[in-house]
Amino acid sequence: MESEPSKVRSLAIESTMAQFDFAKVSAAAAAVGWNVSTRPSHPGAVPTIDEMKQISRELLEKAWDDEEAPSCEYCHGGMRASRTDGCLTLQFVLEEAYFVAAIDAVDK
């Protein structure tokens, strides 16, 4: 019998995966020539939907299981899974930039 926390974890991950439009992400990834460098090399190949689902599931599991942080995010190859206050999210990010004052201001 599955414990209550385990049921909630499964529901959170499965619901997030079911709501995410992997076909739309695949089309966008193909349009921009997206490739994950850690997958077996296929010049110009976009990861398959099954590969994107595998990456996403692993990221969602890590985000849900990271109990040491009240909020966290895990990213790989454009996919981003995050958890904040019990809310689990999955995104496909094309472009992003950061400035971390505590680190970046000191380096300049």
Backbone as CSV, one residue per row, in Angstrom:
resi,resn,N_x,N_y,N_z,CA_x,CA_y,CA_z,C_x,C_y,C_z
1,MET,0.836,-1.184,0.000,0.000,0.000,0.000,0.880,1.247,0.000
2,GLU,0.592,2.175,-0.879,1.381,3.393,-1.040,1.044,4.391,0.068
3,SER,2.096,5.007,0.646,1.872,5.990,1.709,1.286,7.277,1.134
4,GLU,0.683,8.078,2.001,0.058,9.335,1.561,1.058,10.278,0.886
5,PRO,2.254,10.518,1.485,3.226,11.384,0.789,3.627,10.833,-0.576
6,SER,3.739,9.527,-0.686,4.093,8.907,-1.955,2.978,9.083,-2.986
7,LYS,1.718,9.006,-2.542,0.575,9.221,-3.435,0.559,10.658,-3.950
8,VAL,0.824,11.606,-3.053,0.833,13.020,-3.450,1.960,13.267,-4.444
9,ARG,3.137,12.686,-4.179,4.283,12.827,-5.090,3.920,12.298,-6.471
10,SER,3.375,11.081,-6.527,2.988,10.481,-7.808,1.953,11.332,-8.530
11,LEU,0.951,11.798,-7.791,-0.095,12.634,-8.388,0.493,13.932,-8.933
12,ALA,1.377,14.565,-8.170,1.992,15.832,-8.605,2.794,15.640,-9.884
13,ILE,3.614,14.614,-9.924,4.467,14.379,-11.093,3.632,13.963,-12.298
14,GLU,2.709,13.014,-12.112,1.885,12.540,-13.234,0.982,13.644,-13.774
15,SER,0.399,14.447,-12.905,-0.468,15.542,-13.348,0.318,16.589,-14.126
16,THR,1.491,16.922,-13.634,2.332,17.911,-14.321,2.739,17.400,-15.692
17,MET,3.148,16.145,-15.766,3.545,15.552,-17.052,2.356,15.519,-18.023
18,ALA,1.166,15.168,-17.523,-0.015,15.056,-18.382,-0.453,16.407,-18.940
19,GLN,-0.253,17.472,-18.179,-0.679,18.810,-18.612,0.305,19.452,-19.586
20,PHE,1.530,18.971,-19.608,2.580,19.595,-20.414,2.440,19.148,-21.870
21,ASP,2.517,20.079,-22.794,2.350,19.786,-24.217,3.714,19.495,-24.847
22,PHE,4.136,18.245,-24.764,5.441,17.848,-25.290,5.500,17.972,-26.815
23,ALA,4.383,17.786,-27.493,4.360,17.933,-28.955,4.654,19.377,-29.354
24,LYS,4.093,20.333,-28.618,4.345,21.753,-28.901,5.814,22.077,-28.636
25,VAL,6.350,21.556,-27.546,7.759,21.791,-27.226,8.650,21.161,-28.298
26,SER,8.297,19.989,-28.771,9.072,19.332,-29.826,9.106,20.179,-31.094
27,ALA,7.968,20.754,-31.459,7.909,21.618,-32.646,8.772,22.865,-32.455
28,ALA,8.702,23.469,-31.266,9.522,24.651,-30.982,11.000,24.292,-30.980
29,ALA,11.324,23.151,-30.386,12.715,22.704,-30.331,13.271,22.470,-31.735
30,ALA,12.471,21.876,-32.605,12.895,21.647,-33.986,13.102,22.972,-34.712
31,ALA,12.223,23.939,-34.458,12.308,25.235,-35.125,13.592,25.984,-34.774
32,VAL,14.082,25.800,-33.554,15.298,26.511,-33.145,16.537,25.616,-33.172
33,GLY,16.384,24.368,-33.610,17.515,23.453,-33.699,18.070,23.044,-32.349
34,TRP,17.193,22.926,-31.355,17.590,22.568,-29.995,18.146,21.158,-29.967
35,ASN,19.198,20.953,-29.186,19.792,19.637,-29.022,20.355,19.552,-27.613
36,VAL,20.255,18.414,-26.975,20.810,18.217,-25.643,22.171,17.566,-25.826
37,SER,23.218,18.256,-25.417,24.576,17.797,-25.695,24.937,16.498,-24.991
38,THR,24.227,16.134,-23.923,24.576,14.933,-23.198,23.913,13.676,-23.749
39,ARG,23.018,13.834,-24.701,22.389,12.640,-25.275,23.304,12.073,-26.357
40,PRO,23.137,10.848,-26.817,23.994,10.353,-27.910,23.960,11.322,-29.081
41,SER,25.106,11.572,-29.642,25.236,12.583,-30.692,24.505,12.180,-31.967
42,HIS,23.575,13.029,-32.371,22.866,12.912,-33.642,22.867,14.312,-34.232
43,PRO,23.789,14.608,-35.142,23.906,15.977,-35.663,22.562,16.564,-36.087
44,GLY,22.215,17.682,-35.486,20.999,18.384,-35.840,19.727,17.764,-35.309
45,ALA,19.835,16.688,-34.576,18.639,15.989,-34.112,18.079,16.636,-32.853
46,VAL,16.773,16.761,-32.824,16.056,17.228,-31.641,15.718,15.979,-30.826
47,PRO,15.833,16.046,-29.505,15.439,14.875,-28.712,14.006,14.467,-29.027
48,THR,13.760,13.191,-28.982,12.400,12.698,-29.217,11.511,13.109,-28.045
49,ILE,10.218,13.000,-28.248,9.277,13.311,-27.177,9.518,12.375,-25.994
50,ASP,9.805,11.107,-26.250,10.088,10.178,-25.158,11.335,10.595,-24.375
51,GLU,12.361,11.069,-25.088,13.571,11.556,-24.398,13.256,12.802,-23.567
52,MET,12.449,13.712,-24.119,12.064,14.908,-23.366,11.257,14.525,-22.120
53,LYS,10.399,13.530,-22.258,9.606,13.074,-21.117,10.501,12.458,-20.041
54,GLN,11.492,11.708,-20.459,12.409,11.094,-19.491,13.186,12.174,-18.734
55,ILE,13.725,13.150,-19.453,14.444,14.264,-18.822,13.516,14.992,-17.858
56,SER,12.305,15.285,-18.311,11.340,16.033,-17.504,10.957,15.277,-16.237
57,ARG,10.699,13.997,-16.370,10.323,13.191,-15.197,11.453,13.198,-14.160
58,GLU,12.693,13.032,-14.618,13.835,13.035,-13.694,13.955,14.382,-12.982
59,LEU,13.754,15.468,-13.720,13.840,16.799,-13.115,12.711,17.020,-12.115
60,LEU,11.494,16.604,-12.464,10.354,16.751,-11.558,10.562,15.939,-10.281
61,GLU,11.077,14.738,-10.424,11.341,13.903,-9.250,12.369,14.562,-8.337
62,LYS,13.438,15.098,-8.919,14.458,15.785,-8.113,13.872,16.999,-7.404
63,ALA,13.078,17.768,-8.130,12.494,18.969,-7.531,11.548,18.604,-6.391
64,TRP,10.733,17.577,-6.581,9.787,17.191,-5.531,10.524,16.634,-4.312
65,ASP,11.579,15.860,-4.561,12.278,15.169,-3.476,13.282,16.040,-2.721
66,ASP,13.564,17.236,-3.208,14.552,18.107,-2.541,13.908,18.752,-1.320
67,GLU,13.929,18.032,-0.225,13.259,18.481,0.993,14.065,19.515,1.771
68,GLU,15.333,19.697,1.437,16.170,20.641,2.172,15.921,22.091,1.760
69,ALA,15.280,22.304,0.637,15.027,23.664,0.158,13.523,23.939,0.123
70,PRO,13.083,25.087,0.650,11.659,25.420,0.580,11.188,25.626,-0.867
71,SER,12.117,26.028,-1.713,11.829,26.126,-3.139,13.113,25.756,-3.887
72,CYS,12.946,25.139,-5.041,14.123,24.701,-5.797,13.752,24.556,-7.265
73,GLU,14.799,24.488,-8.099,14.582,24.207,-9.506,15.744,23.392,-10.036
74,TYR,15.416,22.549,-10.984,16.405,21.710,-11.654,16.204,21.892,-13.150
75,CYS,17.322,22.053,-13.873,17.255,22.326,-15.304,18.190,21.396,-16.068
76,HIS,17.787,21.095,-17.287,18.648,20.335,-18.191,18.143,20.531,-19.618
77,GLY,19.013,21.019,-20.456,18.705,21.120,-21.872,17.458,21.896,-22.224
78,GLY,17.174,22.956,-21.496,16.002,23.770,-21.775,14.782,23.414,-20.937
79,MET,14.780,22.239,-20.353,13.671,21.836,-19.489,13.974,22.318,-18.072
80,ARG,12.962,22.855,-17.405,13.120,23.328,-16.029,11.949,22.836,-15.184
81,ALA,12.278,22.145,-14.108,11.273,21.711,-13.132,11.538,22.484,-11.855
82,SER,10.476,23.011,-11.250,10.651,23.742,-10.001,9.518,23.409,-9.037
83,ARG,9.833,23.578,-7.755,8.845,23.371,-6.705,8.944,24.529,-5.733
84,THR,7.801,25.139,-5.457,7.703,26.222,-4.489,6.419,26.023,-3.703
85,ASP,6.550,25.904,-2.402,5.379,25.766,-1.521,4.391,24.713,-2.012
86,GLY,4.881,23.555,-2.407,4.006,22.473,-2.831,3.505,22.577,-4.259
87,CYS,3.913,23.607,-4.995,3.521,23.782,-6.394,4.655,23.270,-7.283
88,LEU,4.364,22.305,-8.118,5.347,21.718,-9.017,5.102,22.250,-10.418
89,THR,6.149,22.750,-11.081,5.990,23.297,-12.435,7.040,22.712,-13.370
90,LEU,6.696,22.670,-14.651,7.600,22.222,-15.704,7.551,23.249,-16.817
91,GLN,8.722,23.665,-17.286,8.813,24.683,-18.344,9.854,24.263,-19.378
92,PHE,9.694,24.776,-20.586,10.724,24.692,-21.613,11.208,26.111,-21.833
93,VAL,12.471,26.362,-21.552,13.026,27.710,-21.590,13.943,27.834,-22.802
94,LEU,13.669,28.827,-23.646,14.504,29.050,-24.820,15.669,29.994,-24.547
95,GLU,15.442,31.021,-23.762,16.470,32.035,-23.517,16.280,32.588,-22.127
96,GLU,17.399,32.842,-21.461,17.318,33.357,-20.103,18.658,33.984,-19.733
97,ALA,18.615,34.987,-18.888,19.836,35.614,-18.379,19.644,35.920,-16.908
98,TYR,20.723,35.851,-16.170,20.680,36.104,-14.733,21.731,37.130,-14.345
99,PHE,21.476,37.853,-13.284,22.470,38.661,-12.602,22.302,38.371,-11.126
100,VAL,23.320,37.791,-10.521,23.284,37.469,-9.102,24.207,38.464,-8.406
101,ALA,23.610,39.422,-7.717,24.366,40.535,-7.145,25.508,40.079,-6.248
102,ALA,25.262,39.075,-5.418,26.285,38.628,-4.486,27.504,38.035,-5.188
103,ILE,27.313,37.563,-6.406,28.425,36.953,-7.146,28.882,37.853,-8.287
104,ASP,27.956,38.268,-9.150,28.304,38.994,-10.364,28.858,40.391,-10.102
105,ALA,28.368,41.095,-9.098,28.857,42.442,-8.822,30.296,42.415,-8.329
106,VAL,30.667,41.370,-7.627,32.032,41.249,-7.094,33.015,40.933,-8.195
107,ASP,32.590,40.159,-9.189,33.475,39.761,-10.275,33.776,40.867,-11.262
108,LYS,33.027,41.952,-11.245,33.190,43.011,-12.252,34.260,44.006,-11.861
